[in-house]
Amino acid sequence: MYLIKNQRTQLASPGQSVTLSGSEFDGVDDVAFAGTSAASIAVVSDTQIDAEVPFGVFGQVDVVVGNRWGKQSSLVALTVT
């Protein structure tokens, strides 16, 4: 199962890229911010994902990574301004 250990930023704006670090990211095909899929994602490695914050989300939001077999939330909420 995926594990999000860290977000390099805890404050972001729509359209901005956020880097997630953790483990077992191979196979991730979705990153969602408050239930809205990221505008784009790049699985850089098994331990890093870059995801673009989608427009239409704001405030403190959960970041969730997943694929058809499961999902995992980050431990720290992201604030979207």
Buried (B, 14 or more C-beta within 10 A) or exposed (E): EBBBEBBEEEEBEBEBBBBBBBEEBEEBEBBBBBEBBBBEBEBEEEBBBBBBBBEEBBEEBBBBBBEEEEBBBBEBBBBBE
